[in-house]
Every structure is written in structure tokens, then in C-alpha cells.
């Protein structure tokens, strides 16, 4: 392979990794904001004495989205490592 092709391949790889890094950062931020919003809604619901089934559903959603945020963080860290 010629030098120019190798250089072009490296630039393409760097660009791809930069875009993925930015995309994952945005996704992690959005999921963390989602976790915060659901946590606040659940806590307000508990304070107001809303139906316990609804509060339980919100907390299950919080745990699910929090797990997704953790998976995205692991993916982001593995991308930064390589």
C-alpha cells in the first residue's frame, strides 16, 4: 500500500473515532439527564403520596436508564483506551 493510502486510512480512522467519541459523550449526557429527571419525578411523586405502583414503575425506569448510561460509559472508555 502506498504512503498516501496509509495516510488517508489513518485520517479516516481518526475522524471516525472523533465522531464516535463526540456521539457517545452526547448520549451519556442525555442518559444521565434522563436518570436525573426520572429520579426527581419519582421523589416528587413519593413526597406527594402518588400511587406506589407509579412510583415503582418510575424507579424501574431509572434503574434501566442508569444501566444504559453505565454501558455507554464502558463503551466510551474502551474507545478512549484503544
C-alpha positions in Angstrom: 0.0 0.0 0.0 1.3 3.5 -0.8 2.1 6.1 1.7 -0.8 8.3 0.7 -3.3 5.4 1.1 -1.9 4.7 4.6 -2.1 8.3 5.5 -5.7 8.6 4.2 -6.7 5.4 6.1 -5.3 6.9 9.3 -7.1 10.2 8.8 -10.4 8.3 8.2 -9.9 6.2 11.3 -9.1 9.3 13.4 -12.1 11.1 12.0 -14.4 8.1 12.7 -13.1 7.8 16.3 -13.6 11.6 16.9 -17.1 11.4 15.7 -17.9 8.3 17.8 -16.3 10.0 20.8 -18.5 13.1 20.4 -21.6 11.0 19.8 -21.0 8.8 22.8 -20.4 11.9 25.0 -23.7 13.3 23.9 -25.5 10.0 24.5 -24.0 9.7 28.0 -25.0 13.2 28.9 -28.6 12.7 27.7 -29.0 9.4 29.5 -27.6 10.9 32.7 -30.1 13.8 32.4 -32.8 11.2 31.8 -31.8 9.5 35.0 -31.9 12.7 36.9 -35.3 13.7 35.6 -36.8 10.3 36.4 -35.3 10.3 39.8 -36.7 13.8 40.5 -40.1 12.8 39.2 -40.1 9.7 41.4 -39.0 11.6 44.5 -41.7 14.3 44.0 -44.3 11.5 43.5 -43.2 9.8 46.8 -43.4 13.2 48.6 -46.9 13.9 47.3 -48.1 10.4 48.1 -48.8 9.3 44.5 -49.8 5.7 43.7 -47.0 3.4 44.8 -47.3 1.4 41.6 -46.5 4.5 39.5 -43.5 5.4 41.8 -42.3 1.8 41.5 -42.6 2.0 37.7 -40.5 5.2 37.6 -37.8 3.7 39.8 -37.6 0.7 37.4 -37.2 3.1 34.5 -34.5 4.9 36.4 -32.5 1.7 37.0 -32.9 0.7 33.4 -31.7 4.0 32.0 -28.9 4.1 34.6 -27.7 0.7 33.4 -27.8 2.0 29.8 -25.7 5.0 30.9 -23.2 2.7 32.5 -22.9 0.6 29.4 -22.3 3.7 27.3 -19.6 4.9 29.7 -17.9 1.5 29.4 -18.1 1.7 25.6 -16.7 5.3 25.7 -13.8 4.2 28.0 -12.9 1.3 25.7 -12.9 3.7 22.8 -10.6 6.1 24.6 -8.3 3.2 25.6 -7.7 2.0 22.0 
